[in-house]
């Protein structure tokens, strides 16, 4: 079994969502919980962006006991110096620096040639290396960068001392097979690639962030950059809880993480409430409906054997149990199950009578709750 490192960027990329700015105290609470969760790297912020971000990175560095603490920079000397200062109290500091490498970024954002981009990338890594041993280089918009040039950039920054190569699908454009092939190409064509770890950083603009990250690790990447609940810029980032549970549910991959999955639901709620970002009910793993069943056929199957319709034990992600939701689509098995839970044991004839009354109520109400069941039983005159 090989381990894939989890690089959590909830407090950096996740906080770039409009309206999700956190105060320093809340950041510290979330950071500590992420460390308990078992992530490997915590990207605490972008220190030069504001005094508040600098202070947050500085304070987080003091309290994190296990994870590497990372600060983001541009390929700018002052950015790197400020990040190094913010990280000075970290047990395991990492500077995350880089530059755009796609034709679009070079032509319109930087107005620079390929050789100038490589020169700036190497200079940034070399300067960061003067401050810390652990330097991650990001090739922004790598998803739309030609593989041959990307390999050239990666080779040069490895020579300069980069320990991790971040290959971001910044715009969420890649298909999984394209992104997976990109990682494979780098593994096979970059000299010295064994000296650095390849990292996946995928965005969800086409709903493919998780799929692309999994394709990446299947092709040799050994770090995934992700956020709790998949929050992040625009349509969001790779969802931490999804990639963790995909690896755990598919042991044939031969890959796993050190994340304590039973904490996932709790930390999802913490992040959602702190940022004011509700989790969509049908969100995989941590959504309110992830382990809820309202169709009669599904309910009957789950009551008989949970695994009939659930591939994950709710307890494995911190959810107490599956939910059998009573609606007009529910059958007799679900009604009997819920009635039993509130103290009513119904035989077949009684159940038939109660079920008729139940359907009358269920057609009016969206959901029949525990407190409705005694009234329904009473009105059925059994």
ChimeraX attribute file (.defattr): number of C-alpha atoms within 10 A of each C-alpha:
attribute: neighborCount
match mode: 1-to-1
recipient: residues
	/A:1	10
	/A:2	10
	/A:3	13
	/A:4	20
	/A:5	21
	/A:6	26
	/A:7	24
	/A:8	29
	/A:9	26
	/A:10	29
	/A:11	27
	/A:12	23
	/A:13	22
	/A:14	25
	/A:15	20
	/A:16	16
	/A:17	17
	/A:18	10
	/A:19	10
	/A:20	18
	/A:21	16
	/A:22	17
	/A:23	12
	/A:24	16
	/A:25	12
	/A:26	16
	/A:27	23
	/A:28	22
	/A:29	14
	/A:30	19
	/A:31	24
	/A:32	18
	/A:33	17
	/A:34	23
	/A:35	21
	/A:36	16
	/A:37	18
	/A:38	18
	/A:39	21
	/A:40	20
	/A:41	24
	/A:42	29
	/A:43	25
	/A:44	29
	/A:45	31
	/A:46	25
	/A:47	28
	/A:48	20
	/A:49	13
	/A:50	11
	/A:51	10
	/A:52	16
	/A:53	22
	/A:54	21
	/A:55	16
	/A:56	24
	/A:57	31
	/A:58	24
	/A:59	20
	/A:60	27
	/A:61	27
	/A:62	15
	/A:63	15
	/A:64	22
	/A:65	15
	/A:66	16
	/A:67	26
	/A:68	21
	/A:69	30
	/A:70	32
	/A:71	30
	/A:72	25
	/A:73	28
	/A:74	19
	/A:75	24
	/A:76	17
	/A:77	15
	/A:78	12
	/A:79	20
	/A:80	27
	/A:81	19
	/A:82	17
	/A:83	29
	/A:84	24
	/A:85	14
	/A:86	26
	/A:87	29
	/A:88	16
	/A:89	18
	/A:90	22
	/A:91	16
	/A:92	19
	/A:93	25
	/A:94	28
	/A:95	27
	/A:96	27
	/A:97	26
	/A:98	25
	/A:99	23
	/A:100	22
	/A:101	27
	/A:102	20
	/A:103	17
	/A:104	14
	/A:105	17
	/A:106	17
	/A:107	13
	/A:108	9
	/A:109	10
	/A:110	14
	/A:111	12
	/A:112	14
	/A:113	13
	/A:114	15
	/A:115	10
	/A:116	13
	/A:117	20
	/A:118	22
	/A:119	14
	/A:120	16
	/A:121	27
	/A:122	25
	/A:123	17
	/A:124	27
	/A:125	28
	/A:126	18
	/A:127	18
	/A:128	31
	/A:129	20
	/A:130	12
	/A:131	19
	/A:132	15
	/A:133	15
	/A:134	18
	/A:135	29
	/A:136	28
	/A:137	32
	/A:138	28
	/A:139	23
	/A:140	22
	/A:141	21
	/A:142	25
	/A:143	25
	/A:144	21
	/A:145	22
	/A:146	13
	/A:147	18
	/A:148	13
	/A:149	15
	/A:150	22
	/A:151	21
	/A:152	16
	/A:153	22
	/A:154	29
	/A:155	22
	/A:156	19
	/A:157	28
	/A:158	25
	/A:159	16
	/A:160	19
	/A:161	21
	/A:162	29
	/A:163	23
	/A:164	24
	/A:165	25
	/A:166	25
	/A:167	28
	/A:168	24
	/A:169	27
	/A:170	21
	/A:171	19
	/A:172	25
	/A:173	21
	/A:174	22
	/A:175	17
	/A:176	18
	/A:177	13
	/A:178	15
	/A:179	27
	/A:180	23
	/A:181	17
	/A:182	25
	/A:183	23
	/A:184	18
	/A:185	17
	/A:186	23
	/A:187	19
	/A:188	12
	/A:189	14
	/A:190	18
	/A:191	16
	/A:192	13
	/A:193	20
	/A:194	11
	/A:195	13
	/A:196	19
	/A:197	18
	/A:198	26
	/A:199	28
	/A:200	29
	/A:201	28
	/A:202	30
	/A:203	31
	/A:204	25
	/A:205	18
	/A:206	12
	/A:207	15
	/A:208	19
	/A:209	29
	/A:210	26
	/A:211	20
	/A:212	27
	/A:213	29
	/A:214	23
	/A:215	23
	/A:216	29
	/A:217	22
	/A:218	17
	/A:219	19
	/A:220	19
	/A:221	25
	/A:222	20
	/A:223	25
	/A:224	28
	/A:225	27
	/A:226	31
	/A:227	26
	/A:228	27
	/A:229	31
	/A:230	25
	/A:231	29
	/A:232	26
	/A:233	19
	/A:234	14
	/A:235	17
	/A:236	23
	/A:237	31
	/A:238	33
	/A:239	28
	/A:240	26
	/A:241	24
	/A:242	21
	/A:243	21
	/A:244	21
	/A:245	20
	/A:246	16
	/A:247	19
	/A:248	17
	/A:249	13
	/A:250	11
	/A:251	11
	/A:252	9
	/A:253	15
	/A:254	12
	/A:255	18
	/A:256	21
	/A:257	21
	/A:258	14
	/A:259	21
	/A:260	15
	/A:261	18
	/A:262	15
	/A:263	20
	/A:264	25
	/A:265	23
	/A:266	15
	/A:267	19
	/A:268	22
	/A:269	18
	/A:270	17
	/A:271	25
	/A:272	17
	/A:273	12
	/A:274	18
	/A:275	18
	/A:276	13
	/A:277	15
	/A:278	14
	/A:279	19
	/A:280	12
	/A:281	12
	/A:282	13
	/A:283	15
	/A:284	17
	/A:285	23
	/A:286	26
	/A:287	18
	/A:288	16
	/A:289	17
	/A:290	18
	/A:291	22
	/A:292	18
	/A:293	23
	/A:294	19
	/A:295	17
	/A:296	21
	/A:297	14
	/A:298	20
	/A:299	28
	/A:300	21
	/A:301	17
	/A:302	19
	/A:303	16
	/A:304	11
	/A:305	11
	/A:306	17
	/A:307	12
	/A:308	13
	/A:309	15
	/A:310	17
	/A:311	10
	/A:312	16
	/A:313	15
	/A:314	20
	/A:315	14
	/A:316	16
	/A:317	19
	/A:318	18
	/A:319	19
	/A:320	12
	/A:321	11
	/A:322	18
	/A:323	16
	/A:324	22
	/A:325	21
	/A:326	25
	/A:327	24
	/A:328	20
	/A:329	14
	/A:330	23
	/A:331	20
	/A:332	18
	/A:333	18
	/A:334	25
	/A:335	24
	/A:336	19
	/A:337	17
	/A:338	19
	/A:339	18
	/A:340	12
	/A:341	11
	/A:342	12
	/A:343	9
	/A:344	14
	/A:345	13
	/A:346	17
	/A:347	9
	/A:348	10
	/A:349	10
	/A:350	15
	/A:351	21
	/A:352	14
	/A:353	16
	/A:354	23
	/A:355	22
	/A:356	14
	/A:357	18
	/A:358	27
	/A:359	19
	/A:360	12
	/A:361	18
	/A:362	19
	/A:363	13
	/A:364	11
	/A:365	13
	/A:366	11
	/A:367	15
	/A:368	20
	/A:369	13
	/A:370	13
	/A:371	9
	/A:372	12
	/A:373	19
	/A:374	14
	/A:375	12
	/A:376	20
	/A:377	20
	/A:378	11
	/A:379	13
	/A:380	17
	/A:381	10
	/A:382	11
